[in-house]
Amino acid sequence: MGNVDLPERLWDHEETAAFYGVSVWTLHKWNSEGTGPRSYKIGRHRKYDPRDVSAHLESRASGQGVA
C-alpha cells in the first residue's frame, strides 16, 4: 500500500462535541440530520477524524473574515 495520511487517532462523541462547544446530544442531532461532520461507524461507536471536523467547521464560516 502507498503512503496514507492517517490521523494520529479518531475522536469520540465527547471529544468532538467539546471541540465544537456543544452537547453530545447536539452532535447526535447533527448526525441524524446529516448536517454534522463526516463520521465513521466502528462497531457500535461513531468516530470522527479531527481533519474532517476542522474542515466541517471551516465550511460553516460566514463572511470573508479579517486577514
Helices and strands as residue ranges (DSSP letters): H 13-20, H 24-33, E 40-42, E 45-47, H 50-59
